[in-house]
Amino acid sequence: MKESSKLRVQVEFGEVTANFEGEADEVFRAVSRFLSQLCPSLETVQRLVYAPDLIKISEDLAGLVELTSQGPILASGSDLSATKMMCLALLGAYVGHGLGKLSKGSLSSDELARITSKARKTIMNELPELVNRGYADRTSEGEYFLTTLGIKRTEEIIEGYEARTCQP
């Protein structure tokens, strides 16, 4: 790693000062651990409040979704339902946008049909259910994106899929 690509963070809390340096995700984890030790109530708040962890989600998506300049591709999971595949594709768009690899974090129904290899009619039948459940929402341009609840539920889909495929 080049010296210039290291992230440096200094945290000051009262009389305590700590410096962290390294790759961005390593520094983030180290700062989080430090703050959790310094303020145990932060750990309780972290367990209570859900905030999507882009790094963890990216790691979990590896092997299921690949990012390309044209958008996400489902690399695996073809045995999943259309709804679950749509959620994975939308999560791929969310992650791709969050990582700066995609210009948007939403997908059109045509893009969802292409990515999932499902008929556009199937996609159009499933999208209202995702919206009604609160998993997805529609942009003013008519595209769809995952809500925070949708991100959480899709993480659960990934956990279930990994558990199912890792069994002997």
Beta strands, then each sheet from edge to edge (+ up, - down):
strand 1: 7-13
strand 2: 16-22
strand 3: 65-68
strand 4: 71-74
strand 5: 136-138
strand 6: 144-146
sheet 1: 1+ 2-
sheet 2: 3+ 4-
sheet 3: 5+ 6-
end
